[in-house]
Amino acid sequence: MEWHIKTYKNYILGQWVSSHTGRTYEVLSPINNEISSVVQLSDREDAKAAIDAAREAFDKSDWPYNHWLRHDALLSMAMVLERHFDEMARLLSIETGKPIRESRSEVKGSIDMLRYAASMTVNIFGRSMYHSKSEVGLVVREPLGVVGIITPWNWPITLLVRSLAPALAMGNTVVIKPASYASGVVARFIELISEEVKNIPPGTINFVTGPGDTVGDELVINKNVDAIAFTGETKTGIEIMRRAADTLKKLILELGGKSPNVVFMDADFDLAVKTAINGVFITSGQVCFATTRLLVDDTIHDKFLDHMINIVKSLKVSNPLNEDTDIGPVISKSQMKRIMDYIEIGKKDAKLIVGGYALTNGEYAKGNYIAPTIFDDVPPTSRVYQEEIFGPVLSVTRFKSIDEAIELANNTQYGLAAVVFTRDINKALKIAKGVKAGTIWVNTFGKHYPWAESGGYKYSGIGRQRGLDGYYAFTQTKHILINLQ
């Protein structure tokens, strides 16, 4: 398979520049571990230059105050993605390994978020009040300043835009640090913006590639960065909190997940089976909200798994650019090894009923492919039940009552999302109320809307993205008291 390999520079103060180090690194496609793009191996000096550019743009340009400028820029960014829809979807599949159908969905969702953000530039307001007969109070919302956005590799455009769009809409300037595994596709998006959106002041959007322990860490500790929006694993999020403490940054963190899918005996059976499969194997299980724990009513357990197994065995694991591919490769050889290590743990703790092996022959030989895997009768004490595997591995556990289902659902450190399938609205609401998670889907899965908040409980994060709360997160309030006498 062939694709055009492009070398990208950093984007600082409206210019594409080489890294301070003069070095680059290669981004490999999980399809065959061949080079998909080349990006800059930046260091702290590059990060500081980007931060200084963002600070200058925030302090000296009219970006924070010109609502219509921001509206038009965000709308133009949406149109850029529309014009390059097929190109961006293909790049996503090449660089992340997700099936092309999922990549199209990612681009479409990102366009929707940008359009919504454009509308929100003129629709976030403060409030006024009379404190007394002679005093008027105004509570206004102002941008935070410079926002560092650190993104993951699994949904690199969506999870960038989810922070980028509201940050820009509210008048902030940004420095973007993408995950190393998916730097090329993000670089191309920024390149398209730089070429086709002409009304953004230089320094408003900055982009630097490089290691998290240098470039990312500089964003976290630098006093000229006012906030960090980070999506990634929990351990990294906790370390960011520690490192950011000295400068008292505002943090918006969406972290790991181990989402439960609770299926009752009165569920729409076929829909529940189909959704359970999609919920765990979406992006090869490399999604923080993937429903990797299936909790099944004991009375339908055997029938449910029989139907699941038949469908899972027919899923096509293949090149993600093929239209009929259901499951693509995992992101890297190291991630592949990590997943296989968990599978070996699962074989000791539970009953392997399908999959459980890497695909290494024929078309799979050069890539990072793992057969979709299901373990049954997984005890809650197992690491396979408790820990985020980030791969195509499902844990199945039985329950006999609503209370037991809630207890099992809450029996991890995570609380990002949950799913419940039932025709009984009382059961659905009891699960929704009892399960500690930021998003509860009832008889559906994976739907996110720009106007509805999402985020985590417990170790799945702090703060919210999307919705009003997601936009408020990129602002601060100021109380102005006026004495009328």
C-alpha positions as CSV (number, residue, x, y, z in Angstrom):
1,M,0.0,0.0,0.0
2,E,1.3,3.5,-0.9
3,W,0.6,6.9,0.3
4,H,2.3,10.3,0.1
5,I,4.7,10.9,3.0
6,K,4.8,14.5,4.0
7,T,7.1,16.3,6.4
8,Y,5.4,18.9,8.7
9,K,7.0,21.7,10.6
10,N,5.8,23.5,13.8
11,Y,3.3,26.3,13.4
12,I,4.2,29.3,15.6
13,L,3.1,32.9,15.2
14,G,1.5,32.2,11.8
15,Q,4.7,30.7,10.4
16,W,5.8,27.1,9.7
17,V,9.2,26.7,11.3
18,S,11.6,23.8,12.0
19,S,12.2,22.7,15.5
20,H,14.9,24.2,17.7
21,T,16.6,20.8,17.7
22,G,16.7,20.5,14.0
23,R,15.5,16.9,14.4
24,T,12.4,15.1,13.2
25,Y,10.7,11.8,13.9
26,E,8.7,9.4,11.9
27,V,5.0,8.6,12.5
28,L,4.3,5.0,11.6
29,S,1.0,3.6,10.3
30,P,-0.4,0.7,12.3
31,I,-1.6,-0.8,9.1
32,N,1.9,-2.0,8.2
33,N,4.3,0.0,10.4
34,E,5.6,2.0,7.5
35,I,6.1,5.8,7.6
36,S,2.9,7.8,7.3
37,S,4.3,11.3,8.0
38,V,7.4,13.0,9.4
39,V,7.1,15.7,12.1
40,Q,9.4,17.9,14.2
41,L,11.2,16.5,17.3
42,S,10.7,19.7,19.3
43,D,12.0,20.6,22.7
44,R,11.2,23.1,25.5
45,E,12.5,26.0,23.5
46,D,10.0,25.3,20.7
47,A,7.2,25.1,23.3
48,K,8.2,28.4,24.9
49,A,8.3,30.1,21.5
50,A,4.7,28.8,20.8
51,I,3.6,29.9,24.3
52,D,5.1,33.4,23.8
53,A,3.4,33.7,20.4
54,A,0.0,32.7,21.9
55,R,0.5,35.2,24.8
56,E,1.3,38.0,22.4
57,A,-1.7,37.3,20.3
58,F,-4.0,37.2,23.3
59,D,-2.6,40.4,24.8
60,K,-2.2,42.5,21.6
61,S,-4.8,41.3,19.0
62,D,-8.5,41.9,19.0
63,W,-9.2,38.1,19.0
64,P,-10.5,38.0,22.6
65,Y,-12.9,40.9,22.0
66,N,-14.1,40.5,18.4
67,H,-17.0,38.0,18.5
68,W,-17.7,38.1,14.8
69,L,-14.1,37.5,13.9
70,R,-14.2,34.3,16.0
71,H,-17.5,33.3,14.6
72,D,-16.3,33.6,11.0
73,A,-13.0,31.9,11.7
74,L,-14.7,28.9,13.3
75,L,-17.3,28.6,10.5
76,S,-14.4,28.7,8.0
77,M,-12.6,25.9,9.9
78,A,-15.8,23.8,9.6
79,M,-15.9,24.5,5.9
80,V,-12.2,23.5,5.5
81,L,-13.0,20.1,7.0
82,E,-16.0,19.8,4.7
83,R,-13.9,20.6,1.6
84,H,-11.2,18.1,2.6
85,F,-13.6,15.5,4.1
86,D,-12.3,12.4,2.2
87,E,-8.6,13.4,2.5
88,M,-8.9,13.8,6.3
89,A,-10.9,10.6,6.8
90,R,-8.3,8.7,4.8
91,L,-5.4,10.2,6.8
92,L,-7.2,9.3,10.0
93,S,-7.4,5.7,9.0
94,I,-3.8,5.5,7.8
95,E,-2.5,7.1,11.0
96,T,-4.7,5.6,13.6
97,G,-5.8,2.3,12.0
98,K,-9.6,2.9,12.6
99,P,-11.9,1.7,9.9
100,I,-12.7,4.3,7.2
101,R,-16.4,4.4,8.3
102,E,-15.3,5.5,11.8
103,S,-12.9,8.1,10.3
104,R,-15.7,9.6,8.3
105,S,-17.8,9.8,11.5
106,E,-15.0,11.5,13.3
107,V,-14.6,14.2,10.6
108,K,-18.4,14.7,10.5
109,G,-18.6,15.1,14.3
110,S,-15.7,17.6,14.2
111,I,-17.5,19.7,11.6
112,D,-20.6,19.7,13.8
113,M,-18.6,20.9,16.8
114,L,-17.0,23.7,14.9
115,R,-20.3,24.9,13.5
116,Y,-21.8,24.9,17.0
117,A,-18.8,26.8,18.4
118,A,-19.3,29.5,15.8
119,S,-22.8,30.0,17.1
120,M,-21.6,30.1,20.7
121,T,-19.2,33.0,20.1
122,V,-22.2,35.4,20.4
123,N,-24.3,33.3,22.8
124,I,-22.4,33.1,26.1
125,F,-23.5,35.8,28.5
126,G,-22.9,37.0,32.0
127,R,-25.6,38.5,34.2
128,S,-26.6,41.7,36.0
129,M,-28.1,42.3,39.4
130,Y,-29.1,45.1,41.8
131,H,-27.2,44.5,45.1
132,S,-28.9,47.4,46.8
133,K,-30.8,50.6,45.9
134,S,-27.6,52.3,44.9
135,E,-25.4,49.4,43.7
136,V,-25.5,47.5,40.4
137,G,-23.4,44.3,39.8
138,L,-22.3,43.0,36.5
139,V,-20.9,39.4,36.3
140,V,-19.1,39.1,33.0
141,R,-17.3,36.1,31.4
142,E,-13.9,36.6,30.0
143,P,-11.4,34.3,28.2
144,L,-8.8,32.5,30.3
145,G,-5.8,33.5,28.1
146,V,-3.4,30.9,26.7
147,V,-4.7,27.4,26.7
148,G,-2.5,24.4,26.2
149,I,-4.3,21.5,24.4
150,I,-2.7,18.1,24.7
151,T,-4.5,15.5,22.6
152,P,-4.5,11.7,22.3
153,W,-4.0,9.5,19.3
154,N,-7.2,7.5,19.1
155,W,-9.6,10.3,17.9
156,P,-7.0,12.9,17.1
157,I,-9.3,15.4,15.2
158,T,-12.4,15.1,17.3
159,L,-10.6,15.3,20.6
160,L,-8.6,18.3,19.4
161,V,-11.7,20.1,18.1
162,R,-13.6,19.3,21.3
163,S,-11.2,21.6,23.2
164,L,-10.0,23.8,20.4
165,A,-13.4,25.0,19.3
166,P,-14.7,26.3,22.6
167,A,-11.3,27.6,23.6
168,L,-11.2,29.8,20.4
169,A,-14.9,30.6,20.6
170,M,-14.5,32.1,24.1
171,G,-11.6,34.3,22.9
172,N,-8.5,32.3,24.1
173,T,-5.4,31.6,22.1
174,V,-3.9,28.1,22.0
175,V,-0.9,25.9,21.8
176,I,-1.6,22.4,20.5
177,K,0.6,19.4,21.4
178,P,-0.7,16.3,19.6
179,A,0.1,12.7,20.5
180,S,3.2,11.4,18.8
181,Y,1.3,8.5,17.2
182,A,-1.1,10.9,15.4
183,S,0.9,14.0,14.8
184,G,0.7,14.0,11.0
185,V,-3.1,14.1,10.6
186,V,-3.4,16.9,13.2
187,A,-0.5,18.8,11.4
188,R,-2.4,18.5,8.1
189,F,-5.6,19.9,9.7
190,I,-3.6,22.9,11.1
191,E,-1.9,23.3,7.7
192,L,-5.3,23.5,6.0
193,I,-6.5,26.1,8.5
194,S,-3.3,28.2,7.9
195,E,-3.9,28.0,4.1
196,E,-7.6,28.5,3.9
197,V,-8.7,30.5,6.9
198,K,-7.3,34.0,6.5
199,N,-8.8,36.0,9.3
200,I,-7.1,34.4,12.3
201,P,-4.4,36.7,13.9
202,P,-0.9,35.2,13.9
203,G,-0.2,33.4,17.2
204,T,-3.8,32.6,17.9
205,I,-3.3,28.9,16.9
206,N,0.1,27.4,17.5
207,F,1.2,23.8,16.9
208,V,4.2,22.0,18.3
209,T,5.1,18.3,18.0
210,G,7.4,16.4,20.3
211,P,7.6,14.3,23.5
212,G,5.2,14.7,26.3
213,D,7.9,14.9,28.9
214,T,9.4,18.0,27.3
215,V,6.9,19.8,25.0
216,G,3.8,18.7,27.0
217,D,5.5,19.4,30.3
218,E,6.5,22.9,29.3
219,L,2.9,23.7,28.6
220,V,1.9,22.4,32.0
221,I,4.5,24.2,34.1
222,N,4.9,27.5,32.1
223,K,3.5,30.4,33.9
224,N,2.3,32.0,30.7
225,V,-0.1,29.2,30.1
226,D,-3.4,29.8,31.9
227,A,-5.2,26.4,31.4
228,I,-4.5,22.9,30.2
229,A,-7.1,20.8,28.3
230,F,-5.8,17.2,28.3
231,T,-7.4,14.0,27.1
232,G,-5.5,10.8,27.9
233,E,-4.8,8.2,30.5
234,T,-5.4,8.7,34.1
235,K,-1.8,8.4,35.3
236,T,-0.7,11.2,33.0
237,G,-3.7,13.3,34.1
238,I,-2.7,12.9,37.7
239,E,0.9,13.9,36.9
240,I,-0.3,16.9,35.0
241,M,-2.3,18.0,38.1
242,R,0.9,17.7,40.2
243,R,3.0,19.6,37.7
244,A,0.4,22.3,37.2
245,A,0.0,23.0,40.9
246,D,2.8,25.5,41.2
247,T,1.2,27.8,38.6
248,L,-2.4,27.2,39.7
249,K,-3.6,26.5,36.2
250,K,-7.1,25.7,35.4
251,L,-7.4,22.0,34.3
252,I,-9.9,20.3,32.1
253,L,-9.1,16.6,32.1
254,E,-10.9,13.7,30.4
255,L,-9.1,10.5,31.5
256,G,-9.5,6.8,31.4
257,G,-12.6,4.6,31.4
258,K,-13.9,1.1,31.9
259,S,-17.4,1.7,31.0
260,P,-20.1,-0.9,31.9
261,N,-22.9,-2.0,29.6
262,V,-25.9,-3.3,31.7
263,V,-28.3,-5.6,29.8
264,F,-31.6,-6.6,31.4
265,M,-33.7,-9.5,30.4
266,D,-36.4,-7.2,29.0
267,A,-34.0,-5.4,26.6
268,D,-34.5,-5.2,22.9
269,F,-32.4,-8.3,22.4
270,D,-31.0,-7.8,18.8
271,L,-30.3,-4.1,19.4
272,A,-28.5,-4.9,22.7
273,V,-26.3,-7.5,21.1
274,K,-25.4,-5.3,18.2
275,T,-24.6,-2.4,20.4
276,A,-22.6,-4.5,22.9
277,I,-20.4,-5.5,20.0
278,N,-20.0,-2.0,18.6
279,G,-19.4,-0.6,22.1
280,V,-16.3,-2.7,22.8
281,F,-14.8,-3.0,19.3
282,I,-15.2,0.6,18.1
283,T,-11.7,1.8,17.1
284,S,-10.4,-1.7,18.1
285,G,-11.5,-0.9,21.7
286,Q,-9.1,2.1,21.8
287,V,-11.7,4.5,23.0
288,C,-12.0,5.8,26.6
289,F,-15.7,5.4,26.7
290,A,-15.8,1.9,25.1
291,T,-18.1,-0.4,27.0
292,T,-15.5,-3.0,27.8
293,R,-17.5,-4.5,30.7
294,L,-20.7,-6.3,29.7
295,L,-23.0,-7.0,32.7
296,V,-25.7,-9.4,31.6
297,D,-28.9,-10.5,33.4
298,D,-28.3,-14.1,34.4
299,T,-31.5,-15.2,32.8
300,I,-30.4,-14.3,29.3
301,H,-26.7,-14.7,29.7
302,D,-26.2,-17.9,27.7
303,K,-28.5,-16.9,24.8
304,F,-26.9,-13.4,24.7
305,L,-23.4,-14.7,24.4
306,D,-24.3,-17.3,21.8
307,H,-25.6,-14.5,19.6
308,M,-22.6,-12.3,20.3
309,I,-20.1,-15.0,19.5
310,N,-21.7,-15.8,16.1
311,I,-21.5,-12.2,15.1
312,V,-18.0,-11.5,16.4
313,K,-16.7,-14.5,14.6
314,S,-18.0,-13.0,11.3
315,L,-16.4,-9.5,11.9
316,K,-13.8,-8.6,9.4
317,V,-10.4,-7.6,10.8
318,S,-8.5,-6.0,7.9
319,N,-6.9,-2.9,6.4
320,P,-8.9,0.0,7.7
321,L,-9.1,1.6,4.3
322,N,-11.3,-1.2,3.0
323,E,-15.0,-0.3,3.1
324,D,-16.0,-3.6,4.6
325,T,-13.5,-3.6,7.4
326,D,-15.1,-3.9,10.9
327,I,-11.9,-3.8,13.0
328,G,-8.5,-2.4,12.1
329,P,-5.1,-2.6,13.8
330,V,-4.2,-1.3,17.2
331,I,-2.0,1.8,17.2
332,S,1.5,0.3,17.8
333,K,3.6,-2.7,18.5
334,S,4.0,-1.7,22.1
335,Q,0.2,-1.3,22.6
336,M,-0.2,-4.6,20.9
337,K,2.1,-6.3,23.4
338,R,0.3,-4.5,26.3
339,I,-3.1,-5.8,25.1
340,M,-1.7,-9.4,24.6
341,D,-0.3,-9.3,28.2
342,Y,-3.8,-8.5,29.5
343,I,-5.3,-11.3,27.4
344,E,-2.9,-13.7,29.1
345,I,-4.1,-12.5,32.5
346,G,-7.7,-13.0,31.3
347,K,-6.9,-16.6,30.3
348,K,-5.9,-17.3,33.9
349,D,-8.8,-15.4,35.6
350,A,-11.8,-16.1,33.4
351,K,-13.2,-18.2,30.5
352,L,-12.0,-17.3,27.0
353,I,-14.9,-17.8,24.6
354,V,-13.6,-16.1,21.4
355,G,-10.4,-14.6,20.1
356,G,-7.5,-14.3,22.4
357,Y,-4.6,-14.2,19.9
358,A,-2.7,-11.8,17.6
359,L,-3.1,-12.0,13.9
360,T,0.4,-12.2,12.4
361,N,0.2,-14.1,9.1
362,G,-0.5,-13.0,5.5
363,E,-2.0,-9.5,5.2
364,Y,-1.5,-9.0,9.0
365,A,2.2,-9.7,9.1
366,K,3.4,-6.1,9.0
367,G,0.6,-4.6,11.1
368,N,-0.7,-4.6,14.6
369,Y,-3.8,-6.8,14.5
370,I,-5.5,-8.6,17.3
371,A,-8.6,-10.9,17.0
372,P,-11.7,-9.5,18.8
373,T,-11.6,-11.2,22.2
374,I,-14.3,-12.0,24.8
375,F,-13.9,-13.4,28.3
376,D,-16.8,-14.8,30.2
377,D,-17.5,-15.1,34.0
378,V,-14.8,-12.4,34.7
379,P,-14.5,-11.8,38.4
380,P,-14.6,-8.2,39.5
381,T,-11.2,-8.7,41.2
382,S,-9.5,-9.5,37.9
383,R,-7.2,-6.8,36.3
384,V,-9.1,-7.5,33.1
385,Y,-12.3,-6.3,34.8
386,Q,-10.6,-3.4,36.7
387,E,-8.1,-1.9,34.3
388,E,-8.3,0.0,31.1
389,I,-6.9,-2.3,28.4
390,F,-7.5,0.0,25.4
391,G,-7.9,-2.9,23.0
392,P,-10.5,-5.2,21.5
393,V,-11.1,-7.2,24.7
394,L,-14.5,-7.6,26.4
395,S,-15.2,-8.8,30.0
396,V,-18.6,-10.4,30.6
397,T,-20.0,-10.8,34.1
398,R,-23.5,-11.9,35.2
399,F,-25.9,-10.2,37.6
400,K,-29.2,-11.2,39.2
401,S,-30.7,-7.9,40.5
402,I,-30.7,-4.2,39.8
403,D,-28.7,-3.5,43.0
404,E,-26.1,-6.0,42.0
405,A,-25.8,-4.5,38.5
406,I,-25.2,-1.0,40.0
407,E,-22.7,-2.4,42.5
408,L,-20.8,-4.2,39.7
409,A,-21.0,-1.1,37.4
410,N,-19.5,1.1,40.1
411,N,-16.8,-1.4,41.0
412,T,-13.8,0.3,39.3
413,Q,-12.0,3.5,39.8
414,Y,-13.4,4.9,36.6
415,G,-16.7,6.7,35.8
416,L,-16.7,8.1,32.3
417,A,-19.7,6.5,30.7
418,A,-22.2,3.7,31.1
419,V,-25.0,2.0,29.0
420,V,-28.2,0.3,30.1
421,F,-30.6,-1.7,27.9
422,T,-34.1,-2.2,29.2
423,R,-37.7,-1.5,28.1
424,D,-38.5,-0.5,31.7
425,I,-38.0,3.2,32.3
426,N,-37.9,2.7,36.0
427,K,-35.0,0.3,35.7
428,A,-33.3,2.7,33.3
429,L,-33.6,5.6,35.6
430,K,-32.5,3.6,38.6
431,I,-29.3,2.6,36.8
432,A,-28.8,6.1,35.5
433,K,-29.1,7.5,39.0
434,G,-27.1,4.9,40.7
435,V,-24.1,4.5,38.3
436,K,-21.3,7.1,38.9
437,A,-20.5,8.1,35.4
438,G,-20.6,11.4,33.4
439,T,-22.6,10.0,30.5
440,I,-25.4,7.4,30.7
441,W,-26.7,6.0,27.4
442,V,-30.1,4.2,27.6
443,N,-30.8,1.8,24.7
444,T,-28.1,3.4,22.6
445,F,-24.3,4.0,22.7
446,G,-21.6,6.5,21.7
447,K,-23.8,9.4,20.8
448,H,-22.2,12.8,21.6
449,Y,-23.7,16.2,20.7
450,P,-21.9,19.5,20.8
451,W,-24.6,21.0,23.0
452,A,-24.6,18.2,25.7
453,E,-21.9,18.0,28.4
454,S,-19.6,15.0,28.7
455,G,-16.9,14.2,31.2
456,G,-15.9,11.8,34.0
457,Y,-16.6,10.9,37.6
458,K,-13.9,9.6,39.9
459,Y,-10.6,8.8,38.1
460,S,-12.1,9.5,34.7
461,G,-11.4,13.2,35.0
462,I,-12.4,16.6,36.2
463,G,-14.4,19.3,34.4
464,R,-16.7,19.0,31.5
465,Q,-16.4,19.4,27.7
466,R,-19.2,20.2,25.2
467,G,-22.4,21.9,26.2
468,L,-22.6,25.1,28.3
469,D,-20.3,23.8,31.0
470,G,-17.8,22.9,28.3
471,Y,-17.7,26.5,27.1
472,Y,-17.8,28.0,30.6
473,A,-14.7,25.9,31.3
474,F,-12.7,28.1,28.9
475,T,-13.8,31.3,30.6
476,Q,-13.5,33.0,34.0
477,T,-16.0,35.3,35.7
478,K,-15.5,38.8,36.8
479,H,-17.7,40.7,39.2
480,I,-18.0,44.5,38.5
481,L,-19.7,46.5,41.2
482,I,-21.0,50.0,40.4
483,N,-21.9,52.4,43.0
484,L,-24.6,54.7,41.5
485,Q,-24.4,57.4,44.1
